[in-house]
Structures are given as structure tokens and as C-alpha cells.
Amino acid sequence: MDIFKQVIEAYIIDAQNFNKKVVLHKNATLKEFRECCIKGINDIMQNISEKIGILPEDNGSSAYLSLIVQIKTYFPDLNNIYLSNLESELTQWIFYIQKAVDNDEIRSDINILFTAKSFISIFTVNHLLMRCIRG
């Protein structure tokens, strides 16, 4: 089980560390932040695909998401780190959305928390669907 835990740590927990996945200056626009997030997701999946021998056109995303779902069952300690990573990602989305509102990039009458959670969900689901369609 130790080697399995190390794999989960390396390819899910560390890969999903938002501060490693998305490196951007605080002056970036919401558009730049969004594009950086997309690149981060694509880079993670490409890296994993290369390491385990799945071509980018194949469907490794469903296996990846399946592993994420099972972290809580097998490794509660890693699940807490994963949840912390998600919270960090949400915090960054809130920051850039609020900044976009303040700079008149987007409307001011939005629910920032809902919008941040929606972006995260859209990117996750969209990435999975595109992998399934292509694979």
C-alpha cells in the first residue's frame, strides 16, 4: 500500500497543488488567470499520460478522476491535503473574479463565490468530456 500512496501523492496530491499548477502574478487579468488554469490542467494530464503510457487522445481522465474519488476511502490524510488544494484553488478564483469586478472586466452584479465554483466545475467537467469525446 505504501507504493500506491506514493503514487497518489505524486500524481494527484502534488499535481493538484494549485500553487504549482498555476503560476501567475497577482496583476494578471481574469482572462490570463483562466488561460493559465487551462494550461495547468492540460499540462498535468499530458504529464500523467506520458508517464503511464496513455496517449493524449486516449481516455486517462476517467481513471484519474476515479483515483481522486477513492482517496478519501484509502488515505484520509491525503484527502485532507487534496481538500486543502481545492480550497486554495477556490480562493484564487475568488481573488481574480473579485479583481475583475473591481477593474470593470466583468459585471459587478454577480455572485462571486458561485461564479468561482462554477468555473472550477466547468473546467473539470469540460476537460473530462473532451477527453472522453476524443478517446
C-alpha positions in Angstrom: 0.0 0.0 0.0 3.0 2.3 0.6 3.9 2.5 -3.1 0.3 3.2 -4.0 0.2 6.0 -1.5 3.4 7.5 -3.0 1.8 7.3 -6.5 -1.3 9.1 -5.2 0.9 11.7 -3.5 3.0 12.4 -6.6 0.4 12.2 -9.4 -2.7 13.6 -7.7 -1.9 15.5 -4.5 1.2 17.2 -5.7 -0.1 17.6 -9.2 -3.3 19.2 -7.9 -1.4 21.7 -5.7 -2.8 24.8 -7.2 0.3 26.9 -6.4 2.4 24.5 -8.5 -0.3 24.0 -11.2 -0.9 27.8 -11.8 2.0 30.2 -11.5 0.9 33.7 -12.3 1.5 37.2 -11.0 -1.3 38.9 -8.9 -1.7 41.7 -11.5 -3.0 39.2 -14.1 -6.4 39.7 -15.6 -9.2 37.1 -15.1 -8.7 36.1 -18.7 -5.0 35.5 -18.1 -5.7 33.6 -15.0 -8.3 31.4 -16.7 -5.9 30.6 -19.6 -3.2 29.7 -17.0 -5.6 27.3 -15.3 -6.5 25.6 -18.6 -2.8 25.3 -19.4 -2.1 23.8 -15.9 -4.9 21.2 -16.3 -3.6 20.3 -19.8 0.0 20.1 -18.5 -1.0 17.8 -15.6 -2.9 15.4 -17.9 -0.2 15.4 -20.5 2.5 14.7 -17.9 0.5 11.8 -16.5 -0.3 10.4 -19.9 3.4 10.4 -20.8 4.4 8.8 -17.5 1.8 5.9 -17.7 1.9 5.5 -21.4 -1.5 6.7 -22.4 -1.6 8.8 -25.5 -3.3 12.2 -25.1 -6.1 11.0 -27.4 -6.8 8.1 -25.0 -9.1 8.5 -22.0 -6.9 8.7 -19.0 -9.1 11.4 -17.4 -11.7 9.0 -16.2 -9.1 6.8 -14.5 -7.6 9.9 -12.9 -10.9 11.1 -11.6 -11.7 7.7 -10.3 -8.5 7.7 -8.3 -9.4 11.1 -6.9 -12.7 9.9 -5.7 -11.1 6.9 -3.9 -8.5 9.0 -2.0 -10.9 9.6 1.0 -11.5 5.8 1.4 -7.9 4.7 1.3 -5.9 7.7 2.5 -7.9 10.1 4.7 -4.7 12.1 5.4 -4.1 12.7 1.7 -7.8 13.5 1.3 -7.3 16.4 3.7 -4.4 17.7 1.7 -6.4 17.3 -1.5 -9.3 19.3 0.0 -6.8 22.0 1.1 -5.6 22.2 -2.5 -9.2 22.6 -3.7 -9.8 25.4 -1.1 -6.6 27.1 -2.4 -7.9 26.9 -5.9 -11.3 28.4 -4.9 -9.5 31.2 -3.1 -7.6 32.1 -6.2 -10.7 32.1 -8.4 -12.4 34.3 -5.9 -9.4 36.7 -5.9 -9.3 37.0 -9.7 -13.0 37.3 -10.1 -13.3 40.0 -7.5 -10.4 41.8 -9.1 -12.1 41.5 -12.5 -15.3 43.1 -10.9 -13.2 45.9 -9.3 -11.5 46.6 -12.7 -14.7 46.5 -14.7 -13.6 43.5 -16.7 -16.9 41.8 -15.8 -20.3 42.8 -14.4 -20.5 43.7 -10.8 -23.9 42.1 -10.1 -22.6 38.5 -9.9 -22.3 36.1 -7.0 -18.5 35.8 -6.8 -18.5 32.5 -4.8 -21.0 30.9 -7.1 -19.1 32.1 -10.2 -15.7 30.8 -8.8 -17.3 27.3 -8.0 -18.9 27.3 -11.5 -15.5 28.0 -13.2 -13.9 25.1 -11.3 -16.7 22.7 -12.1 -16.8 23.8 -15.8 -13.1 23.2 -16.3 -13.2 19.8 -14.6 -16.2 18.5 -16.4 -15.2 20.1 -19.7 -11.8 18.6 -19.6 -13.2 15.1 -18.8 -15.8 15.4 -21.6 -13.2 16.4 -24.2 -11.0 13.5 -23.2 -14.0 11.1 -23.5 -15.0 12.5 -26.9 -11.5 12.3 -28.3 -10.8 8.9 -26.7 
